[in-house]
């Protein structure tokens, strides 16, 4: 259902029970699945694929072309999962030839004025707080929480179940399961509160804490710590996730605070 004061391109594919409020503009080559609500003054541009039961608040712009001078009008997408909440004046740009798509996973919350640049891959159940700005090619794992006013450098990876303090400047990769805070951004412990809320048992949280003692508290470099973790600790999903994240990091992982102040 859409109001007469909205504009919907005749070739856009809109499910029957989508609600489109006045002054919405929906371009060609857009697909919106059932149960989604589009608030007033939202603009949805070419290449948008929006899932079920999403809520997009007034002023948001979804799937605008990238702010990338190398973009040559490639045929790319913006993919929004199910049950995503996009608050006021959020901007999500579509992909470039690098990944051909920008992705926001299901059950994610994008708070007001946040910006998701081209080719970013945002996992499921992520919270991006107010006015977070991320450059292109950023990857954020499931259940991560990014504090308001944070700035995230291009090609940075942020691991699953991590939490970043407000105003963070992210220039290095942030490993999974941890808290990141201070300036410059550094290790501030394991995200034990978040992990408990998501059903991690105490012994599993203790295992993760022990892994990060090797990395940040034993005066080892990253390669030495990874080798000892693999040698000393039994394989597990969490251990392997951390080791793979470290070894695949192209920008390098952020430092521990003790390392920075020494």
Long-range contacts (C-beta under 8 A, 24 or more apart in sequence): 21-58, 30-63, 33-82, 45-94, 46-94, 47-75, 47-76, 47-77, 47-78, 47-94, 48-77, 48-78, 48-80, 48-94, 49-77, 49-78, 49-79, 49-80, 50-80, 50-84, 51-80, 51-81, 51-82, 51-83, 51-84, 51-106, 52-82, 52-83, 53-82, 53-83, 54-80, 54-82, 54-83, 54-84, 54-85, 54-86, 55-84, 55-85, 55-86, 56-86, 57-85, 57-86, 57-87, 57-88, 57-90, 57-112, 58-88, 58-89, 59-88, 59-89, 60-86, 60-87, 60-88, 60-89, 60-90, 60-91, 60-92, 61-90, 61-91, 61-92, 62-86, 62-91, 62-92, 63-92, 63-93, 63-94, 64-91, 64-92, 64-93, 64-94, 65-93, 65-94, 66-93, 66-94, 66-95, 66-96, 66-117, 66-118, 66-119, 66-136, 67-93, 67-117, 67-118, 68-96, 68-118, 68-136, 70-96, 71-96, 71-118, 72-97, 74-100, 75-100, 76-100, 76-101, 76-102, 76-118, 77-101, 77-102, 78-102, 78-104, 79-103, 79-104, 80-104, 81-105, 81-106, 81-107, 81-108, 81-124, 82-106, 82-107, 83-107, 84-108, 84-109, 84-110, 85-109, 85-110, 86-110, 87-111, 87-112, 87-114, 87-130, 88-112, 88-113, 89-113, 90-114, 90-115, 90-116, 91-115, 91-116, 92-116, 93-117, 93-118, 94-118, 95-119, 96-136, 98-136, 98-137, 99-137, 105-142, 111-148, 117-154, 123-160, 129-166, 141-176, 143-194, 143-198, 145-194, 153-251, 155-250, 155-251, 156-251, 157-245, 157-249, 157-251, 159-241, 159-242, 159-245, 160-241, 161-191, 161-194, 161-195, 161-198, 162-191, 163-191, 163-194, 170-254, 171-251, 171-254, 172-251, 172-252, 172-253, 172-254, 172-255, 173-245, 173-249, 173-250, 173-251, 173-252, 173-253, 173-254, 174-253, 174-254, 175-212, 175-215, 175-242, 175-245, 175-246, 175-253, 175-254, 176-238, 176-241, 176-242, 176-245, 177-208, 177-212, 177-238, 177-242, 178-212, 180-254, 182-257, 184-254, 184-255, 184-260, 185-254, 186-254, 186-255, 186-256, 186-257, 186-259, 186-260, 187-212, 187-215, 187-216, 187-254, 187-255, 187-256, 187-257, 188-257, 204-238, 207-233, 207-236, 207-238, 207-239, 208-238, 208-242, 211-238, 211-239, 211-242, 215-246, 215-253, 215-256, 216-256, 216-258, 216-259, 217-256, 217-258, 222-246, 222-252, 222-253
